[in-house]
Amino acid sequence: MKSFTQNYHFILQEKVQWGDMDAFGHVNNTVYFRYFERVRFAMFEEYGLLEEVNTTGIGPVLASTQCRFKMPLEYPDTIYLGTSISGLEHDRFLMHYGIFSEQLNTVAALGEGFIIYYNYQQKIKSWMPDKHYQKLVSLSEQKGG
């Protein structure tokens, strides 16, 4: 677990829900993307990256995502969702995701999400506000990633 947390800038603890399971007795593969979404938005909220969307219309949006499934998750389990960033530019960055299973004591999935900044009012790609960029620079210099 320690090596897992050292790889990520932000960690969120979650419980696997019974409803996350599918007919094959494990967490459905689509749910992993919801786990990634939870940790992504928790980090966005923690670092204030959604604050200006209502006033300026500019904010982050997921352009693409992928997942490498390592181990099947099952109920009951406590999982740790990790995320870190790399490739920071003024209009984009890459988020790295990890899911660690307490029950299995190993990484269950790894993923990535390509994030761009978008003007939701004008429906065009945008540069991120400078304060967002500075927060992400600060975050990328912390442990993890």
C-alpha positions as CSV (number, residue, x, y, z in Angstrom):
1,M,0.0,0.0,0.0
2,K,2.8,2.4,0.8
3,S,4.4,2.1,-2.6
4,F,0.9,2.7,-4.1
5,T,0.3,5.9,-2.2
6,Q,3.8,7.2,-3.1
7,N,3.0,7.0,-6.8
8,Y,0.0,9.4,-6.6
9,H,-0.6,13.0,-5.7
10,F,-4.2,12.5,-4.5
11,I,-5.8,9.4,-2.9
12,L,-9.5,8.7,-2.2
13,Q,-10.8,5.7,-0.2
14,E,-14.0,4.0,-1.4
15,K,-16.0,0.9,-0.6
16,V,-16.9,-1.5,-3.3
17,Q,-20.7,-1.6,-3.5
18,W,-22.8,-4.7,-4.0
19,G,-24.4,-2.9,-7.0
20,D,-20.9,-2.6,-8.7
21,M,-20.9,-6.3,-9.3
22,D,-22.1,-8.0,-12.5
23,A,-23.4,-11.4,-13.4
24,F,-19.9,-12.8,-13.4
25,G,-19.4,-12.1,-9.7
26,H,-16.9,-9.3,-10.0
27,V,-17.0,-5.5,-10.4
28,N,-18.2,-4.7,-13.9
29,N,-15.5,-3.2,-16.1
30,T,-17.5,0.0,-16.7
31,V,-17.5,0.7,-12.9
32,Y,-13.7,1.2,-13.0
33,F,-14.2,4.2,-15.2
34,R,-16.7,5.6,-12.6
35,Y,-14.0,5.0,-9.9
36,F,-11.6,7.1,-12.1
37,E,-14.2,9.7,-12.5
38,R,-14.7,9.9,-8.7
39,V,-11.0,10.5,-7.9
40,R,-10.7,12.9,-10.9
41,F,-13.6,15.1,-9.7
42,A,-12.5,14.8,-6.0
43,M,-9.1,16.1,-7.0
44,F,-10.6,18.8,-9.2
45,E,-12.8,20.0,-6.3
46,E,-9.9,19.8,-3.8
47,Y,-7.7,22.0,-5.9
48,G,-10.5,24.4,-7.0
49,L,-10.4,23.5,-10.7
50,L,-14.2,23.6,-11.1
51,E,-14.7,27.0,-9.3
52,E,-14.7,29.1,-12.4
53,V,-16.8,26.9,-14.7
54,N,-20.0,28.7,-13.7
55,T,-18.5,32.2,-14.1
56,T,-16.1,32.0,-17.0
57,G,-17.4,28.8,-18.7
58,I,-13.8,27.5,-18.8
59,G,-12.9,24.2,-17.1
60,P,-11.4,20.7,-17.6
61,V,-13.0,18.1,-19.7
62,L,-12.0,14.4,-20.3
63,A,-10.9,14.0,-23.9
64,S,-9.9,10.3,-23.7
65,T,-9.4,7.6,-21.2
66,Q,-8.3,4.0,-20.9
67,C,-7.9,1.3,-18.3
68,R,-5.7,-1.7,-17.9
69,F,-7.5,-4.3,-15.7
70,K,-5.0,-6.2,-13.5
71,M,-7.2,-8.1,-11.0
72,P,-11.0,-8.5,-10.6
73,L,-12.5,-6.6,-7.7
74,E,-15.3,-8.1,-5.7
75,Y,-17.7,-7.1,-2.9
76,P,-16.8,-6.5,-0.1
77,D,-13.6,-4.6,-0.4
78,T,-12.1,-1.2,0.4
79,I,-10.3,0.3,-2.5
80,Y,-7.9,3.3,-2.8
81,L,-8.2,5.4,-5.9
82,G,-5.1,7.3,-6.7
83,T,-4.4,10.0,-9.3
84,S,-1.4,12.0,-10.4
85,I,-0.6,14.3,-13.3
86,S,2.1,14.7,-15.9
87,G,2.6,16.4,-19.2
88,L,1.2,19.7,-18.0
89,E,0.8,22.3,-20.7
90,H,-1.3,25.5,-20.6
91,D,-4.3,23.7,-22.3
92,R,-3.9,20.1,-21.2
93,F,-2.5,17.4,-18.9
94,L,-2.5,13.7,-18.4
95,M,-4.0,12.1,-15.3
96,H,-2.7,8.7,-14.2
97,Y,-5.1,6.5,-12.2
98,G,-4.6,3.5,-9.9
99,I,-7.0,1.3,-8.0
100,F,-5.5,-0.5,-5.0
101,S,-7.6,-3.4,-3.4
102,E,-7.2,-3.8,0.3
103,Q,-8.7,-7.3,0.1
104,L,-6.2,-8.4,-2.6
105,N,-3.4,-6.2,-1.3
106,T,-2.4,-5.3,-4.8
107,V,-3.2,-2.9,-7.7
108,A,-6.4,-4.0,-9.4
109,A,-6.3,-1.5,-12.3
110,L,-4.2,1.3,-13.9
111,G,-5.5,3.9,-16.2
112,E,-5.0,7.3,-17.8
113,G,-7.2,10.2,-18.7
114,F,-6.2,13.0,-21.2
115,I,-7.7,16.3,-19.9
116,I,-8.1,19.4,-22.0
117,Y,-9.4,22.8,-21.0
118,Y,-12.6,23.7,-22.7
119,N,-14.8,26.8,-22.9
120,Y,-18.3,25.4,-22.3
121,Q,-20.0,28.6,-23.4
122,Q,-18.3,28.9,-26.7
123,K,-17.8,25.2,-27.2
124,I,-14.1,25.4,-28.1
125,K,-10.8,24.3,-26.6
126,S,-9.3,26.9,-24.3
127,W,-6.2,27.8,-22.3
128,M,-6.6,27.1,-18.6
129,P,-6.8,30.0,-16.2
130,D,-3.4,30.9,-14.9
131,K,-4.3,30.1,-11.3
132,H,-5.3,26.6,-12.4
133,Y,-2.0,26.2,-14.1
134,Q,-0.1,27.3,-11.0
135,K,-2.1,24.9,-8.8
136,L,-1.3,22.0,-11.1
137,V,2.4,23.0,-11.3
138,S,2.4,23.0,-7.5
139,L,0.6,19.6,-7.4
140,S,3.0,18.0,-9.9
141,E,6.0,19.1,-7.8
142,Q,4.6,17.2,-4.7
143,K,5.3,13.6,-3.9
144,G,3.8,11.1,-6.2
145,G,3.4,11.0,-9.9
